[in-house]
């Protein structure tokens, strides 16, 4: 089988060099899916196989990576929409599930579309993966040290009702072309990436491509030298997600790529708009044993247990890019927001000799802003916004509070103790763990001073196995040292 596969795949790779990266079959055309540039292969009228240029987390993870990651920790990837059966060791085969086979320079990942099958997530090293397939066949076998993934490419029909099946058999020539591209991406990622990028021809600038309202396309980047695949769909958090400039049209107007909605049956589980270089991720700081991975309001989070059942929380969130005089609305267009970390705090604000009452809320840290957003609308006047370079955090070791000072304002705060499984109004014990408190304030100070460094450390700390109690917390009510409100 290996000899047959090699003959077929090697021939396919050699053949691709003579194609000059141009479409080789009538059923092959550029597309856009979920905001990502893609190539699609029409297997029968209205039914397509799709490979999209996407981004993927650079470091290895045991769980499905969170969506909407910042540029510094991701790398270019190709997302193939597949249906697969996973078998581990001599165990029973899983049911067939849909998802994405995400291939990057450092990883081959299978990400199920439905979180119901999150335990089927795989993160493999490309150099430890073998692909077996016979020419013309719709299925392939991906295997790596005790893991077997039998898969076929999903038939996506944007215009069909959910659940509509493809009535026709696949086209062998197109199948062979697709699997050759897929295999090349595993063995020589840069080469595979460039071939797929070249098939999305004639080229059209990102700023001229159609964008789905619910999936904002990322900022275009200048076409790099041929030796380096460009970051395709990722916009850094500090720039708008859609280019404001309009590039002059080419001399010969190209056909507009098709805009393909994510098929309802293949909804993106991690529509990661990840970004980073293909270089190994920088070493992060030492793990903080007191921090526990969790989720809060559906967002990835980190918690610190200060008393039995009572925790301080940090959650991944987004916030408005522009300065605002009032707390920004929670729903804004994607290109108007940037990545942030939300710390749940209770504090008061002093301006001159005037001191406000204490209020619970979120201390929202982003590359451009340090904001305090009160939970209760009655305290809306306490909204505070500072520039990170003008915000000074002061605290004496082992104290349970700190002071954040701007030019003419002082915010005195402490982290809110929250119990998501307690009866609302349950008072929090006054005791704290000084060592954990020091860790939390150190992370906060790092995030204010060097946002991406703090963000990466907190992301790593929050990406490990989650405690069993998280499943209870998801549906619980927050009790805290104050009003017991969780937002």
N, C-alpha and C positions, 0 to 999 in steps of 0.2 A: 504493500500500500504506500509506504514511504517513498519508494522509487517512482511510482506512478504520480504521486503528488508532486514530487520534486520536478519531474519532467514537465508536468502541466504548469506549475506555478512559475518555474524558471522561464519557460517559454513565454508565459504571460507577461512577466516582468520585462523580458527582452523586447517583446512586441510593443509594450507601452512606450519604450524609448522612441519608436518610429512614429508614434501617434502625435508627437509634439503637443501632448496634453490637450488635444481637441476631442470633442465627442466622437466616439467611434461607431455608435449605433443610433438609429433613428429614435429609439425609445429612451434616449438619455438626454436630460435637459437640466439647466440650472433651476433652482428653487430657493425659497426661503421658508424655514420651518421653525416656529417658536422664536422668530427674530434672528435666527442663525442662517448664514449662507449654506446652501446644500446642493447636492447633486441627486437627482432622482431618476430611477430606471423604471419605465412603464412596462410592467409584465403582462398586463392586459388592459383593455380600455378603462381608464380611470383608477387603476390599481398600480401603486408604485412601491418600490423599495427605495429607502432614503438613507443617505449618509450626510451628516451635517458637520460643519466646522464648529467646534465648541471649545470649552475650556474644562480643565479637570484639576483637582487638588494635587499638589506636587508630592506631599508626604503620604505615607501609607496610613490607612485607617481600618479599624475593625467594624465600624458602622458606616452607613451611608453618609457621605459628606453633606454638610449643610449647604443649602442654596445661597446664592448671592454673596459669594466670597470676594474679598478685595483682591486687587491685582497681584500683590506681592507673594501670594502663597499658591498660585495656580499656574498651569502651563497649557500650551495649545494641545488640542485633542481632536479626534474624529469620533462622532457619535453615530453608531449604526443602530437602527431600530430593528429589534430581533424578538423572536419567540424562542424560549429555551426551557430545557429540562436539566436540573442540576442534580448530580449524584456525588456524594462525598464518601470516599472509601468503598466499602462493601455495603453501605447503607441503601435504603430504599430511594428510588428516584423521586424527585419532587414532581408536583403537577406542572404542566406547561404554563409558563407565565410570560407576559410581555414586558419589555424593558429596553434598556440601551446597553449595547456593548461599547464601552468608552475606551478608546485606545490612545495612549499618549506615549511620550518618550520613556516614562518610568513605570507605567502601569497599564494593565489590561483589567478593566473593571466591568462587572455586570451589575447594573443598577435596576432592580425591578421597578416597574411603573407604579405598582400599588404597594403601599406600606404594609399591607397585609402579608406580603411575602418578603419583608425586610431581612429575614434570616437567610435568604438566598443570595444576599449581596456577596460579591467576590471581589477581591483585590489581589491580583497576581502580578508577578514580575515578567515582563516580556521575554527575558532570556530563559525563563523556566516554563514557557508555554509551547505546546506543540499543537498544530492544526492538521487534522486528517480530513480529507474529502476526496471523493471521486469526481472527475469532470462531468458536468451536466447535471449533477445531483443537487437538490434543493437544500440538503442538510450538510452540516459539518460537525466535527467533534473537536472541541478545544479541551486539552487535558494538561494537568500540571500537578505532580506529586499528590496523588490521591483524590483529586477533584476532577470531575468530568462534566463538561457543559456541552450538551447536544443542542444545536440551535439551527434555526432557519431565519431568513430575513422576513420581517413583517410586511404584509401587504397593507399599505395605507391607502385609503380612499377618502380624500377630503370631502367629496361631494355626496358620499353615501350615508345612509342611516347607520347608526352604531350597530355593530354585529353583522353587517353585510359581508358575506364571504366572497372571495374571488372565484368566479365560476370557471376560470381557465387555468390550465397548467402553466408553470413558469417557462420562460424563454431560456433554453440552455445557454445560448451564447451570452446573454446578459448576465446570467448567474455566474458563469465562468469569469467574466470581466469583474463583477462585483467582488467575488471571493479572492481574486488575484489582488485587487486593490486592498482588501481587508488584510490579507496575509502580508503584503508589502509593508503596511502600516505597523504590523507587529514586529517584523524583522528589521525594518529600516524606517523608523517613523518619519524622519524628515522627507525621505523619498516618497513614501505613501501620501503624506500630507500635501506635498507639492503637486503630485499627480491629481489628487482630488480638487485642490484649489485651481489647477490648470484646466480641469474639465468644466469648471464654472465659467465658461467663456462664451461669447466675448465678455470681457470684464466690464463691470459697472461699479462706479464708486459707491461706497456704503451710503453716503448722504443722498444718493439718488434712488436707493432701493426702497421698495414699499415696506412699511413697518406696520405690524399689527398693533392696534391700540393697547392690547393687553400684554404685549411682549415688546418693549421698547428695544430697538436695535442699539448696539453699542457704537461708540465713536469710531469712525474710520481711522486707520493709521496709514502712513505713507507706505507704499509698496517697498519692502526691504530688498537687500541684495539676495540673489537666488540661493545663497548658501544657508539662509536662516528663515524658517517659516515664521510669518508675522503673527502677532496676537490678533485674532480675527474679530471676535465679537465683543472683546472686553473693553470697557471704558474704565480708566482709573477713577477712583472715587472723587478725585478733585476736578474732573472735567465733565461737561454735559455728556449724557449717554448718546445723544444724536448730534451730529455735526451741524453747526450753525452756518457753515460756509457751503456754497454751491459750486461744485466743480464743473468746469466747462464740459459740455457733452462731446463725445468723440466724433471724429469726422463722419464715420458711418454709424448711425444710431443702432445700438445692439437691441435685440429683443429683450423686453423686460422679463426678469426671472419670475417664475410662478410663486405666489405667496401661498404657502400650505399651512393651514391650521394644524396644530397638534391633533392627531386622530384621537377621538374620545377614548378608544380602547388602548391607546399608547400614551397616556398623559405623562408628562415629564415628572419623574419623582424628584429629580435634582436639577432641574433646568438650570444647571450651574452656570452662572455667568462668571466663572472663575477666571483667574488670570495670573500669570507669572512667567518667569523664565524657565527654560528647561534645565537649568542648573540645579544641583541639589539644594534643598532648602537650608537656610542658615541654621546653625545650632541655636536652639532656644534655651532659655534659662532653665534651671533645675526645676523639677516638678514640686508643687506645693502639696504635701500630703493632706493638708486640711481641706482643700477644695474638692468638691464632689460634682461630677457632671450631672446635669439634670435638664429639664425643660420647664419653661415658664410661659404660660399663655401661648404655647405652640412654638416658642422660639428656643433655640439652643441656649443653655445657661450654665452658670457655675454657682454653687452654693457653699456656704461655710456654716457649719453647725456651731452656734454659740451657746445654746442650751438644748437639752433633749427635745427634739422636735421643732426647735426654733432656729431659723437660718437667716443669714444675710444672702442676698441674691445679686448677681450680675447677669444681664441678658443681652444677647445680640439684637440690635434694632437698627432702624434708620431714622434720619432726621433731615430737616430742610437744609439745603446748602446755603440759602441766602439768610441774611440777618433779618430778624423780625422783632417788632415791638411787643407783640403778644405771643403766647405759646402757639407754635405752628400747628396746623391741623394734622391729624394722624394719617389722612389719605391725601397724598400728593402724587403727581406724575413721577414715574421712576427717574426721569432725567432732572428732576428738581430736588432729589434727595441724595444723601451720602451715607456711607456705613457709619455706625456708631455703636457705643456700648452704653447700656442703661443700668445705672446703679440705683437701687431702691433706698431712699434716704428720708430722714425727718430733720427739718431744720428751720431756722429763722433768719431773717434778713435785717441788717442794720444799715441805714443810710443816715449819716450824721448822728444825731442823738435819738433818732426814731428807731425802735426795735419792733419788728412784727411778731405776732404769735407764731408758734411752731405749726408747721404744716407738713404732711406727708407728700411725697412725690418722687420724681426720678431726676437724678443727676445724669444728664445725657452728654457724653463725651464723643466728639467727632474730630476729624482733622482740622476743621475750621471753627468749631464752637465748643464752649462749655456752657450748658444750659441747665437751669433748674426749672422743672415743669411740675407745678402743684397738681395733685390728683383732683382736688375739690375745686369746682369753679368759683366757690366763694373766696378762694385765695388766689384768684387769677392775677391780682396785682403784684403777687410775689414772684411772678415769672422773672427769671434772671438770665441774661445772655452775656458771656464774656468771650474774648478772644483767648485761646490757649496760652499764647505768649504773654498775655497780661494777667493771667490768673496765677496767683501764688497760693500753694497749699501749705498750711502750717499746722503742725501737730507735734506734741510731745509723746515719746514712746510710752505705750501701755495706756494712754488715754483712750476713752471710747468715743471721742468726738474730734473734729478737726475744724479748721477755719479756712475758707476759700476767700481770698481777698482780691478785689479789683481796684480800679482807680478810686472810686468813691463809694464802694459798697463792700460789705462784709457778710458772707454767708457762713453761719455756724451750724454744723450738721453732724449727725451720726447715722450709721447704717440702720435701716429699719429691720427689726427682728420680725420674721414672718413665719407663721405656722399654717400650712395649707390644709392640714388635716384636723385642725382644732375647731371647736365651736366659735363662731364669730364673737369677738369681745373677750376671748380668753386672754388674760394678762400675761405678758412675757416675763419670765424670770429676769431679775436684774443682773445676774452674773454674766460675764463674758470670758472668752479665752484670749488673754493678751497676745499670745504668739500668733493666733489666727488674725486678730485685729491688726497686728503689725503687717502681716502678709497682705491683707486687703488694702490697707492704705498705701502700701508700697506699690501694689498693682495700679491703684487709682492714680498715684503720682506719676508713674511711668506712662500711663495712658494719656495723661494730660500733656506731659513733656514730649513724648515720642509715641504718637498714637499707634502707628503700625507695629512697633515693637511690643507694646502692651497688648494690642489686639491679637497678635500671633500667639503670644504666651497664653492668653486667656482662651483662645480657640483650642490650643493643644490641651490645656488642662480640662476643658469641657468636652473633649472628644473621646474620652475613654468610656468603659462600661458604666452604665447608669444604675444607681441603686434601685432595688425593687420598689421602694416606697414611691418612686416617681409616678408609677401607674396610678397610685392613689391620689397623688397630688394634682394630677391633671384635672380631676373633677372636683377637687376640694375647694374650700373657701378660705381665704387668707385671714388669719388672725394676726395682729401685730401689736407693737407697743403703742400704736395710736388708734386710728379709726378703723383699722382692719379692712382697708380697701385695697384690692389688687387690681391694677390696670395694666 
